[in-house]
């Protein structure tokens, strides 16, 4: 088993940051791995961390790797909460990735862009909107 720093995994990290349940994160990431050709991927999701293990396919030896080799990565997460407009976009990305409509690399890129989305309204407008919401 090879343990190495995980490549950036913004999908699972963003899901945890968004407050998804650990079961939803685990099932979603396993589904995304399955539709992308990694059916033997195992995910352990916790409220502040993700552990991902995947086993290379038998064809890996043809590409210079070892067949059946296990790669495991760990990611600390839950430190950068998302805003509401980002949650909706994340849900769309995860749904498309699970369905195979977009591949994992495209989903990863979209989540990285999602993190950079500016709030749709300036801070002053948001604060003013919170007043009637809190009063209600």
Secondary structure, DSSP 8 states (H G I E B T S, - for coil): -EE------HHHHHHHHHT--HHHHHHHHHHHHHHTT-TT-EEEEETTEEEEEEE--GGGGGGTS-TT-EEEEEEE---S---HHHHHHHHHHHHHHHHTSS-HHHHHHHHHHHHT---SS-HHHHHHHHHHHHH-
